[in-house]
Amino acid sequence: MATMPAAAFEIFGIKLFEDQSEADAEAVIADPTPYSVTVTVNATGSLEGTVRGASALVADQDTPASGAAGLLAKARGDYRRIVAALYNEGYYGGVASIRVGGVEAANLPPDAKLPNPVDVSIVVDPGPLFHFNSVNIVNQALPTSDPYDHVDPPSSQGFGTGQVAKSSVILRAEQLSLEAWRQQGHPKAVISTRDVVADHATNTVDVTITVNPGARAAFGDVTVTGTEAMDPEFVRRQTGLTVGEEYDPDEIKLAQRRLDRLEVFRAARLEAAESIGADGLLPYNLIVQELPGRRFGAGATYSTIDGLGLEAFHLWRNLFGQAERLRLDARVASIAFPIDTAQFDYYFGGTFTKPGIFTPDTDLVAAVSAERTIYPTFTETSAMGRVGLTHIFSDQITFRGGAQLERAQFEDVKFGTRDFLTAGIYGGATLDFRNDKVNATQGWYLDAELEPFYEFKYGNAAGRVVIEGRTYFGFGENDAYVLAARLKAGALVGPDVSEIPPDKLFFAGGGGSVRGYGFKSIGVDDGAGNVVGGAYLIEGSLEARAKVTQDIGVVGFIDGGVVANNEFPNLEDMRFGAGIGARYYTGLGPLRLDLAVPLNKKADDPDWALYVGIGQAF
């Protein structure tokens, strides 16, 4: 049964959908009274589960009650909870009997002497199922031609003659009726009256809901309170709410997301004024609480091929009062035993982000970095700078673009030591329709980037394009089983690979590519036993994920990748890796352990590889 939003109303004196945390759930148990519960429902189907789910006695039976008074208070509360649950299923003539120690709970005094332990019996006769007879909504909003303001009619949710008269359907009909008016610019729409009449002779329910839409309004000024280091005028501007613009609840939700993206507030809440002004404007008060100005973190990765990697970051928030962020990252990787610091990989970089550079949804991002990395096929020592813009078009669509400059030196067996200086521009887009960015079970993801560049040492122009797509299919209860797939393709147009920086060429292999092989170990054989990068790439993955418990999961996967130079990759040359893994699900995302073997290994490939990290492989 679907969980309803947090809301409450009364039908026949029973308050429905209210918060069930109440005084009878006492924090301190003064006189522990253990008890056991039996539930009997005189009906077939799923009603017993409904009753059990509504009963506090059932939910808390593993914890002793706080004496007779606490147990009886819980039982008396269950009368109301069970009747409300029956209403929610369309049963308006139900009777609930709760006997504590063989006596009806309603007839026992709070200081009754009870056995220890005490038997509790819940017997429910739901009575007949009721259906809607007459349903009416007075002052219902007219349909709109604007697709962004469309709200499903209550009839689409079961609010119609002949449908089962669930109280949750009545609540949903009210919510939809109010939302329809709010989407059309009426922020103070309310339910003025609700008439619900149950006819026990015909087992039907008549419902009349009267809506008071209130006046149409536009957004008024936004007053910001609670700022300390933040510029309140910048905070107001970041909401994107414009004085005089017609009220739209979607704009309020968007303003809230914009504030959350700033990453400087512990809490940010928009509160509308009690009433619309005589000028037709609805002012808002934005109440914020700022986060500390800095934070730091650390992490680690491990694979049997690439060794141990350690990384840390330091983040400064709100440098100049407008949510500017500076993040410094450092990483040391390829740590193996015995320790040989000459084989370590080093990285250090800083990223500066200025939100709201032109619009509330546009960020300026500038980054510099330096690294020394030893790959299986070459060694890179480089410094890079990049500056660009990121525009969040919607929750699912992001665009990016900018310019970058890189100076690098590469050492490899085939070409020796080479220096490169490249400058270029880049542009990309991300479409992310996954239900969860950390642990997706439904949806799809697509990213594309185009990067034209010029290399000054050899005087060559070139360009590369990379496209990656992912999709997820979840099934079973709560998507306990997931099939995930990934496909990535890349192409580079330019001079011979000998005159292109190796970091612009394509390689495959590693934990985020083809598991079972070394990082960037899959490339093009030059005929002399050397592996070099290629101009074309295809790689993909298939993964089956299953949750064994709420916290533990297992996976099986197969990855494949191929790199080619002068022509599009031949799929017959695909290198495959396969394996199994385990997941431990935490609030921050799954901890990942994967064991992979190369299926068509070559002489220099390992027999197996173990990967440890945070998050799904893709």
Secondary structure by P-SEA (a helix, b strand, c coil): cccccbbbbbccccccccccccccccccccbbbbbbbbbbbccccaaaaaaaaacccccccccccccaaaaaaaaaaaaaaaaaaaaaacccbbbbbbbccccccccccccccccccbbbbbbbcccbbbbbcbbbbcccccccccccccccccccccccccccccaaaaaaaaaaaaaaaaaaccccccccbbbbbbcccccbbbbbbbbcccccccccbbbbcccccccaaaaaaaacccccccccaaaaaaaaaaaaacccccbbbbbbccccccccbbbbbbbbbbcccccccccbbbbcccccccccccccccccccbbbbbbbbbbcccccccccccbbbbbbbbbbbcccccccbbbbbbcccccccccccccccccccccccccccccbbbbbbccccccccccccccbbbbbbbbcccbbbbbcccccccccccbbbbbbbbbbbbcccccccbbbbbbbbbbbbbcccccbbbbbbbbbbbbbcccccccccccbbbbbccccccccccccccccccccbbbbccbbbbbbbbbbbbcccccccccccccbbbbcccccccccbbbbbbcbbbbbcccccbbbbbbbbcccccccccbbbbbbccccc
